[in-house]
């Protein structure tokens, strides 16, 4: 999956015709959770951590398709996941790829 700057805009591949002449939908914009601005609501698209870490992230609520609100972005990140606030290191947040959701 291609990673780009945090929701900076569309890629140059968007709207190009496929080899069969059909237009393909644009790929979803993703970036690591560590690059999201505080206050944004995002959805987890992919966990790129080692298997044991991925399993633990899912257990605490950071599974694929989960909606997250980033509350604080400093040396560590604080996220609202369902009805709980969770702190993550910036290193761990780098392994969680997310896409923006409408405000």
Secondary structure, 3 states (H helix, E strand, C coil): CCCCCCCCCCCCCCCCECCCCCECCCCCCCEEHHHCCCCCEEEEEEECCCHHHHHHHHHCCCCCCCEEEEEEECCEEEEEECCEEEEEEHHHHCCEEEEECCC
